[in-house]
Amino acid sequence: MTTESVTREQNPDRFEITVDGTVAGFAQFTETGTQRMFFHTEIAEEFGGQGLAGKVVQQALEQTRADGLRIVAVCPYVAKFVTKTDEFSDLVDPVTDDVKDAVRAAERG
């Protein structure tokens, strides 16, 4: 039996999913004001096909709601995820030029 866990990490800001204590993937974000902008989701190749991307994104978005923040889905996976369900539609903001600038700054570190 495998154990999966999602945690919020910092430096860089991201939600990580672990499987039996090994980091299997993450959903990376940056924040400005009231928005949490998700710009990269990745699952390690050896963990592919297990639905882990959906699990980490689901929990990341649930925590974003709990934190009182809005969601900006820059990452194509997150964008597809939020369009497939109405669960988070009330929290989704569009990707603007300001969002793109914030993401570029976050990617540079």
VEXZA-740714 format. One record per residue (C-alpha): residue number from 1; residue in one letter; x, y, z. Coordinates in pm, 1 decimal. Example, Ala and Ser with C-alpha at 12.3 -4.5 7.8 and 13.67 -1.06 7.14 Angstrom:
BEGIN
<site seq="1" type="A" u="1230.0" v="-450.0" w="780.0"/>
<site seq="2" type="S" u="1367.0" v="-106.0" w="714.0"/>
//
This chain:
BEGIN
<site seq="1" type="M" u="0.0" v="0.0" w="0.0"/>
<site seq="2" type="T" u="142.7" v="336.0" w="-102.5"/>
<site seq="3" type="T" u="112.2" v="655.5" w="96.7"/>
<site seq="4" type="E" u="49.9" v="980.8" w="-88.7"/>
<site seq="5" type="S" u="76.8" v="1323.2" w="70.7"/>
<site seq="6" type="V" u="46.1" v="1680.9" w="-55.5"/>
<site seq="7" type="T" u="226.3" v="1962.0" w="128.1"/>
<site seq="8" type="R" u="286.8" v="2330.0" w="65.2"/>
<site seq="9" type="E" u="654.8" v="2409.2" w="28.4"/>
<site seq="10" type="Q" u="849.8" v="2732.7" w="-0.7"/>
<site seq="11" type="N" u="1160.0" v="2838.7" w="-194.4"/>
<site seq="12" type="P" u="1020.6" v="2779.3" w="-446.7"/>
<site seq="13" type="D" u="650.5" v="2817.5" w="-365.0"/>
<site seq="14" type="R" u="477.1" v="2499.4" w="-468.1"/>
<site seq="15" type="F" u="254.5" v="2217.3" w="-358.5"/>
<site seq="16" type="E" u="444.2" v="1887.3" w="-363.8"/>
<site seq="17" type="I" u="299.8" v="1540.6" w="-383.4"/>
<site seq="18" type="T" u="503.1" v="1259.9" w="-233.7"/>
<site seq="19" type="V" u="459.1" v="886.2" w="-272.0"/>
<site seq="20" type="D" u="602.5" v="681.8" w="12.4"/>
<site seq="21" type="G" u="815.8" v="980.4" w="112.2"/>
<site seq="22" type="T" u="958.3" v="1046.2" w="-236.3"/>
<site seq="23" type="V" u="870.7" v="1369.7" w="-415.9"/>
<site seq="24" type="A" u="671.6" v="1261.3" w="-719.6"/>
<site seq="25" type="G" u="573.0" v="1602.0" w="-851.5"/>
<site seq="26" type="F" u="450.6" v="1952.0" w="-782.8"/>
<site seq="27" type="A" u="230.1" v="2244.3" w="-879.8"/>
<site seq="28" type="Q" u="438.2" v="2562.9" w="-866.5"/>
<site seq="29" type="F" u="289.5" v="2906.6" w="-807.6"/>
<site seq="30" type="T" u="357.8" v="3267.3" w="-721.6"/>
<site seq="31" type="E" u="134.8" v="3510.1" w="-533.8"/>
<site seq="32" type="T" u="60.4" v="3878.5" w="-568.0"/>
<site seq="33" type="G" u="-213.0" v="4050.7" w="-374.7"/>
<site seq="34" type="T" u="-514.2" v="3821.8" w="-362.6"/>
<site seq="35" type="Q" u="-406.6" v="3592.5" w="-646.6"/>
<site seq="36" type="R" u="-219.7" v="3263.2" w="-648.2"/>
<site seq="37" type="M" u="-87.1" v="3208.4" w="-1000.4"/>
<site seq="38" type="F" u="-13.6" v="2847.0" w="-1089.9"/>
<site seq="39" type="F" u="241.6" v="2835.8" w="-1370.0"/>
<site seq="40" type="H" u="400.1" v="2490.0" w="-1374.1"/>
<site seq="41" type="T" u="282.3" v="2139.6" w="-1287.5"/>
<site seq="42" type="E" u="515.7" v="1843.8" w="-1321.8"/>
<site seq="43" type="I" u="509.9" v="1476.1" w="-1230.3"/>
<site seq="44" type="A" u="829.5" v="1270.4" w="-1246.3"/>
<site seq="45" type="E" u="829.3" v="1020.8" w="-1530.9"/>
<site seq="46" type="E" u="849.2" v="718.7" w="-1300.9"/>
<site seq="47" type="F" u="525.4" v="832.3" w="-1131.7"/>
<site seq="48" type="G" u="333.4" v="906.3" w="-1450.9"/>
<site seq="49" type="G" u="-7.1" v="759.3" w="-1522.4"/>
<site seq="50" type="Q" u="-112.8" v="738.8" w="-1157.6"/>
<site seq="51" type="G" u="-335.6" v="1047.4" w="-1149.3"/>
<site seq="52" type="L" u="-93.5" v="1234.7" w="-925.0"/>
<site seq="53" type="A" u="-110.0" v="1561.8" w="-1119.7"/>
<site seq="54" type="G" u="-484.2" v="1577.8" w="-1061.8"/>
<site seq="55" type="K" u="-441.0" v="1501.9" w="-693.4"/>
<site seq="56" type="V" u="-178.0" v="1768.5" w="-631.2"/>
<site seq="57" type="V" u="-371.9" v="2030.2" w="-829.0"/>
<site seq="58" type="Q" u="-701.8" v="1945.4" w="-655.8"/>
<site seq="59" type="Q" u="-546.9" v="1987.8" w="-313.5"/>
<site seq="60" type="A" u="-355.5" v="2300.6" w="-417.6"/>
<site seq="61" type="L" u="-676.5" v="2463.5" w="-538.4"/>
<site seq="62" type="E" u="-866.7" v="2357.5" w="-226.9"/>
<site seq="63" type="Q" u="-594.4" v="2517.0" w="-13.2"/>
<site seq="64" type="T" u="-603.0" v="2829.8" w="-227.3"/>
<site seq="65" type="R" u="-974.8" v="2857.8" w="-153.8"/>
<site seq="66" type="A" u="-911.9" v="2799.9" w="218.2"/>
<site seq="67" type="D" u="-642.5" v="3070.0" w="212.1"/>
<site seq="68" type="G" u="-895.0" v="3318.4" w="69.0"/>
<site seq="69" type="L" u="-703.2" v="3364.2" w="-255.7"/>
<site seq="70" type="R" u="-808.8" v="3368.1" w="-620.2"/>
<site seq="71" type="I" u="-676.6" v="3121.7" w="-879.4"/>
<site seq="72" type="V" u="-497.3" v="3218.2" w="-1198.1"/>
<site seq="73" type="A" u="-434.0" v="2915.2" w="-1417.7"/>
<site seq="74" type="V" u="-127.1" v="3000.4" w="-1626.0"/>
<site seq="75" type="C" u="-18.0" v="2634.2" w="-1637.7"/>
<site seq="76" type="P" u="-199.5" v="2448.2" w="-1918.0"/>
<site seq="77" type="Y" u="-270.6" v="2152.5" w="-1688.4"/>
<site seq="78" type="V" u="-428.0" v="2372.2" w="-1420.0"/>
<site seq="79" type="A" u="-624.1" v="2563.7" w="-1685.8"/>
<site seq="80" type="K" u="-766.3" v="2238.2" w="-1821.3"/>
<site seq="81" type="F" u="-840.1" v="2115.7" w="-1467.9"/>
<site seq="82" type="V" u="-1045.8" v="2423.1" w="-1373.6"/>
<site seq="83" type="T" u="-1243.6" v="2413.7" w="-1698.8"/>
<site seq="84" type="K" u="-1336.6" v="2048.1" w="-1648.9"/>
<site seq="85" type="T" u="-1506.5" v="2118.5" w="-1316.3"/>
<site seq="86" type="D" u="-1726.9" v="2397.8" w="-1182.4"/>
<site seq="87" type="E" u="-1587.7" v="2348.8" w="-831.4"/>
<site seq="88" type="F" u="-1345.3" v="2639.6" w="-860.3"/>
<site seq="89" type="S" u="-1507.4" v="2852.3" w="-1132.4"/>
<site seq="90" type="D" u="-1603.3" v="3121.6" w="-880.5"/>
<site seq="91" type="L" u="-1234.1" v="3170.3" w="-793.5"/>
<site seq="92" type="V" u="-1067.6" v="3178.7" w="-1135.3"/>
<site seq="93" type="D" u="-924.1" v="3505.5" w="-1267.2"/>
<site seq="94" type="P" u="-799.9" v="3554.3" w="-1624.5"/>
<site seq="95" type="V" u="-434.4" v="3552.2" w="-1724.5"/>
<site seq="96" type="T" u="-338.4" v="3916.6" w="-1780.7"/>
<site seq="97" type="D" u="-15.9" v="4089.4" w="-1880.2"/>
<site seq="98" type="D" u="46.4" v="4169.7" w="-1511.9"/>
<site seq="99" type="V" u="9.4" v="3799.9" w="-1428.7"/>
<site seq="100" type="K" u="254.1" v="3707.6" w="-1703.7"/>
<site seq="101" type="D" u="503.5" v="3962.0" w="-1567.7"/>
<site seq="102" type="A" u="470.5" v="3818.8" w="-1214.7"/>
<site seq="103" type="V" u="521.1" v="3464.8" w="-1342.0"/>
<site seq="104" type="R" u="830.2" v="3564.9" w="-1542.4"/>
<site seq="105" type="A" u="973.6" v="3728.6" w="-1230.6"/>
<site seq="106" type="A" u="901.4" v="3414.6" w="-1023.7"/>
<site seq="107" type="E" u="1064.4" v="3189.4" w="-1284.7"/>
<site seq="108" type="R" u="1380.3" v="3402.7" w="-1273.7"/>
<site seq="109" type="G" u="1387.0" v="3365.2" w="-895.1"/>
//
